[in-house]
Amino acid sequence: MTETLSADLASLSPPAGFGLGFGVGLIASALFFAGLAWGVRHAVASSRPGTVLLLSFALRCAILMGLGAWLIRATDPLWTLAGYLLSFLLVRMLVVRLARATGSADATARARGN
């Protein structure tokens, strides 16, 4: 079964490989940044924030890199990796924008004393 799946993935056309990498990358990137938010929230409340952040980073990187490595081994590496990386960059840009918008709204509320 796994051999059949690997053979099917390896025979994807470049646009299909790009789409697969992009789709898997969206999910992996969303999990990466959700894990970052979780880690930061827990680190702020922890007596050992460095340990929490280090473990969170190690786990998030292992998952992100593991999925990327699996995609590279199972499919056409160039197009799949391009889709995977592009989706990570787009999700990162979105998360940074949302964080800045939320951060400026929080700062405005604190300045007003709310």
Phi and psi in degrees as GROMACS dihedral restraints (atoms count N, CA, C in turn):
[ dihedral_restraints ]
;  ai    aj    ak    al  type     phi  dphi    fc
    3     4     5     6     1   -65.6    20    10
    4     5     6     7     1   -37.3    20    10
    6     7     8     9     1   -65.0    20    10
    7     8     9    10     1   -38.7    20    10
    9    10    11    12     1   -65.5    20    10
   10    11    12    13     1   -43.3    20    10
   12    13    14    15     1   -62.5    20    10
   13    14    15    16     1   -44.5    20    10
   15    16    17    18     1   -62.9    20    10
   16    17    18    19     1   -40.0    20    10
   18    19    20    21     1   -66.4    20    10
   19    20    21    22     1   -39.8    20    10
   21    22    23    24     1   -65.7    20    10
   22    23    24    25     1   -42.6    20    10
   24    25    26    27     1   -67.4    20    10
   25    26    27    28     1   -37.3    20    10
   27    28    29    30     1   -67.9    20    10
   28    29    30    31     1   -23.6    20    10
   30    31    32    33     1   -95.2    20    10
   31    32    33    34     1    13.2    20    10
   33    34    35    36     1   -67.3    20    10
   34    35    36    37     1   146.3    20    10
   36    37    38    39     1   -71.5    20    10
   37    38    39    40     1   161.1    20    10
   39    40    41    42     1   -54.8    20    10
   40    41    42    43     1   -45.5    20    10
   42    43    44    45     1   -63.3    20    10
   43    44    45    46     1   -36.3    20    10
   45    46    47    48     1   -69.0    20    10
   46    47    48    49     1   -38.6    20    10
   48    49    50    51     1   -63.8    20    10
   49    50    51    52     1   -41.3    20    10
   51    52    53    54     1   -61.9    20    10
   52    53    54    55     1   -45.2    20    10
   54    55    56    57     1   -63.3    20    10
   55    56    57    58     1   -40.7    20    10
   57    58    59    60     1   -63.7    20    10
   58    59    60    61     1   -46.7    20    10
   60    61    62    63     1   -61.2    20    10
   61    62    63    64     1   -39.7    20    10
   63    64    65    66     1   -66.1    20    10
   64    65    66    67     1   -44.3    20    10
   66    67    68    69     1   -65.3    20    10
   67    68    69    70     1   -47.1    20    10
   69    70    71    72     1   -64.8    20    10
   70    71    72    73     1   -37.4    20    10
   72    73    74    75     1   -64.6    20    10
   73    74    75    76     1   -36.8    20    10
   75    76    77    78     1   -61.6    20    10
   76    77    78    79     1   -45.9    20    10
   78    79    80    81     1   -66.5    20    10
   79    80    81    82     1   -46.9    20    10
   81    82    83    84     1   -63.5    20    10
   82    83    84    85     1   -39.8    20    10
   84    85    86    87     1   -68.8    20    10
   85    86    87    88     1   -40.4    20    10
   87    88    89    90     1   -61.7    20    10
   88    89    90    91     1   -41.6    20    10
   90    91    92    93     1   -65.8    20    10
   91    92    93    94     1   -38.5    20    10
   93    94    95    96     1   -60.1    20    10
   94    95    96    97     1   -49.1    20    10
   96    97    98    99     1   -77.4    20    10
   97    98    99   100     1   -28.1    20    10
   99   100   101   102     1   -66.0    20    10
  100   101   102   103     1   -39.7    20    10
  102   103   104   105     1   -65.1    20    10
  103   104   105   106     1   -36.0    20    10
  105   106   107   108     1   -63.2    20    10
  106   107   108   109     1   -46.1    20    10
  108   109   110   111     1   -61.6    20    10
  109   110   111   112     1   -42.9    20    10
  111   112   113   114     1   -62.1    20    10
  112   113   114   115     1   -45.1    20    10
  114   115   116   117     1   -62.6    20    10
  115   116   117   118     1   -42.2    20    10
  117   118   119   120     1   -66.4    20    10
  118   119   120   121     1   -43.6    20    10
  120   121   122   123     1   -58.9    20    10
  121   122   123   124     1   -43.8    20    10
  123   124   125   126     1   -74.0    20    10
  124   125   126   127     1   -32.2    20    10
  126   127   128   129     1   -66.8    20    10
  127   128   129   130     1   -37.5    20    10
  129   130   131   132     1   -63.4    20    10
  130   131   132   133     1   -36.9    20    10
  132   133   134   135     1   -88.9    20    10
  133   134   135   136     1    -5.5    20    10
  135   136   137   138     1   -91.0    20    10
  136   137   138   139     1   153.7    20    10
  138   139   140   141     1   -81.1    20    10
  139   140   141   142     1   -14.7    20    10
  141   142   143   144     1  -128.2    20    10
  142   143   144   145     1    71.2    20    10
  144   145   146   147     1   -64.4    20    10
  145   146   147   148     1   -33.0    20    10
  147   148   149   150     1   -61.9    20    10
  148   149   150   151     1   -40.7    20    10
  150   151   152   153     1   -66.1    20    10
  151   152   153   154     1   -43.5    20    10
  153   154   155   156     1   -61.7    20    10
  154   155   156   157     1   -46.4    20    10
  156   157   158   159     1   -66.6    20    10
  157   158   159   160     1   -38.5    20    10
  159   160   161   162     1   -66.3    20    10
  160   161   162   163     1   -44.4    20    10
  162   163   164   165     1   -65.9    20    10
  163   164   165   166     1   -40.1    20    10
  165   166   167   168     1   -61.6    20    10
  166   167   168   169     1   -45.0    20    10
  168   169   170   171     1   -62.8    20    10
  169   170   171   172     1   -45.4    20    10
  171   172   173   174     1   -61.5    20    10
  172   173   174   175     1   -43.4    20    10
  174   175   176   177     1   -67.3    20    10
  175   176   177   178     1   -44.5    20    10
  177   178   179   180     1   -63.5    20    10
  178   179   180   181     1   -42.1    20    10
  180   181   182   183     1   -67.2    20    10
  181   182   183   184     1   -40.3    20    10
  183   184   185   186     1   -61.4    20    10
  184   185   186   187     1   -42.6    20    10
  186   187   188   189     1   -66.8    20    10
  187   188   189   190     1   -47.2    20    10
  189   190   191   192     1   -63.0    20    10
  190   191   192   193     1   -47.1    20    10
  192   193   194   195     1   -70.0    20    10
  193   194   195   196     1   -36.8    20    10
  195   196   197   198     1   -62.9    20    10
  196   197   198   199     1   -44.8    20    10
  198   199   200   201     1   -64.8    20    10
  199   200   201   202     1   -40.6    20    10
  201   202   203   204     1   -62.4    20    10
  202   203   204   205     1   -42.7    20    10
  204   205   206   207     1   -64.9    20    10
  205   206   207   208     1   -40.7    20    10
  207   208   209   210     1   -62.2    20    10
  208   209   210   211     1   -43.7    20    10
  210   211   212   213     1   -61.6    20    10
  211   212   213   214     1   -43.1    20    10
  213   214   215   216     1   -62.8    20    10
  214   215   216   217     1   -40.5    20    10
  216   217   218   219     1   -73.9    20    10
  217   218   219   220     1   -30.6    20    10
  219   220   221   222     1   -91.3    20    10
  220   221   222   223     1   -18.7    20    10
  222   223   224   225     1  -133.4    20    10
  223   224   225   226     1  -171.2    20    10
  225   226   227   228     1   -69.9    20    10
  226   227   228   229     1   113.6    20    10
  228   229   230   231     1   -61.2    20    10
  229   230   231   232     1   -40.5    20    10
  231   232   233   234     1   -64.1    20    10
  232   233   234   235     1   -55.3    20    10
  234   235   236   237     1   -71.0    20    10
  235   236   237   238     1   -37.9    20    10
  237   238   239   240     1   -66.6    20    10
  238   239   240   241     1   -44.5    20    10
  240   241   242   243     1   -64.9    20    10
  241   242   243   244     1   -37.4    20    10
  243   244   245   246     1   -61.3    20    10
  244   245   246   247     1   -45.1    20    10
  246   247   248   249     1   -64.7    20    10
  247   248   249   250     1   -41.2    20    10
  249   250   251   252     1   -62.0    20    10
  250   251   252   253     1   -47.4    20    10
  252   253   254   255     1   -69.1    20    10
  253   254   255   256     1   -39.8    20    10
  255   256   257   258     1   -62.5    20    10
  256   257   258   259     1   -42.5    20    10
  258   259   260   261     1   -64.3    20    10
  259   260   261   262     1   -37.8    20    10
  261   262   263   264     1   -62.0    20    10
  262   263   264   265     1   -45.3    20    10
  264   265   266   267     1   -63.9    20    10
  265   266   267   268     1   -40.4    20    10
  267   268   269   270     1   -66.9    20    10
  268   269   270   271     1   -42.0    20    10
  270   271   272   273     1   -65.2    20    10
  271   272   273   274     1   -39.3    20    10
  273   274   275   276     1   -62.0    20    10
  274   275   276   277     1   -44.2    20    10
  276   277   278   279     1   -60.9    20    10
  277   278   279   280     1   -42.0    20    10
  279   280   281   282     1   -64.1    20    10
  280   281   282   283     1   -45.0    20    10
  282   283   284   285     1   -64.2    20    10
  283   284   285   286     1   -41.3    20    10
  285   286   287   288     1   -63.5    20    10
  286   287   288   289     1   -42.7    20    10
  288   289   290   291     1   -61.7    20    10
  289   290   291   292     1   -45.2    20    10
  291   292   293   294     1   -63.7    20    10
  292   293   294   295     1   -40.2    20    10
  294   295   296   297     1   -65.6    20    10
  295   296   297   298     1   -41.0    20    10
  297   298   299   300     1   -66.1    20    10
  298   299   300   301     1   -41.9    20    10
  300   301   302   303     1   -65.0    20    10
  301   302   303   304     1   -42.9    20    10
  303   304   305   306     1   -68.4    20    10
  304   305   306   307     1   -41.7    20    10
  306   307   308   309     1   -63.4    20    10
  307   308   309   310     1   -41.3    20    10
  309   310   311   312     1   -71.3    20    10
  310   311   312   313     1   -32.7    20    10
  312   313   314   315     1   -68.8    20    10
  313   314   315   316     1   -40.4    20    10
  315   316   317   318     1   -65.1    20    10
  316   317   318   319     1   -41.1    20    10
  318   319   320   321     1   -66.2    20    10
  319   320   321   322     1   -38.1    20    10
  321   322   323   324     1   -65.1    20    10
  322   323   324   325     1   -42.0    20    10
  324   325   326   327     1   -65.2    20    10
  325   326   327   328     1   -40.6    20    10
  327   328   329   330     1   -66.4    20    10
  328   329   330   331     1   -38.0    20    10
  330   331   332   333     1   -66.0    20    10
  331   332   333   334     1   -33.3    20    10
  333   334   335   336     1   -81.7    20    10
  334   335   336   337     1   -10.7    20    10
  336   337   338   339     1    85.7    20    10
  337   338   339   340     1    19.4    20    10
